Amino acid sequence: MRLKNTLEYLGLWEMLNNPAFKGVEFDPLLKDAGSNAFTMSPSRWIELTAAIGLFTKNGKGGGTYAQRDIAFKFAS
């Protein structure tokens, strides 16, 4: 999740599908994306932007999961 293109796609998907998406929080992240010092985890993405496209689970059987559209995009 360090690449600018990845964050652009996730941000666009959230804008289209999530009325609670925090676009104001997204803009600075997009500006910083791609620099060597920039790091983004799925948990931080969800926390900062109120994203619904990605979700994380802790514990046994946990991991990071994505909505179908997002998963297909990154699988291809």
PETA-V166565 format. One record per pair of residues at least 4 apart in sequence whose C-alpha atoms are under 6 Angstrom apart, sorted by the first residue. I is the first residue (numbers start at 1). J is the second residue. D is the distance in Angstrom with one decimal. If there is no record, write none. Layout:
{{I | J | D} {I | J | D}}
//
This chain:
{{1 | 40 | 5.7} {2 | 34 | 6.0} {2 | 39 | 5.8} {3 | 34 | 5.1} {4 | 33 | 5.0} {4 | 34 | 5.4} {7 | 11 | 5.9} {14 | 18 | 5.1} {21 | 49 | 5.8} {21 | 50 | 5.5} {22 | 49 | 4.8} {25 | 49 | 6.0} {33 | 38 | 6.0} {46 | 50 | 5.2} {46 | 51 | 4.7} {53 | 66 | 5.7} {53 | 67 | 5.2} {54 | 65 | 5.7} {54 | 66 | 4.4} {55 | 64 | 5.9} {55 | 65 | 5.3} {56 | 63 | 5.6} {56 | 64 | 4.4} {57 | 62 | 4.4} {57 | 63 | 5.3} {58 | 62 | 4.7} {66 | 71 | 5.6} {71 | 75 | 6.0}}
//
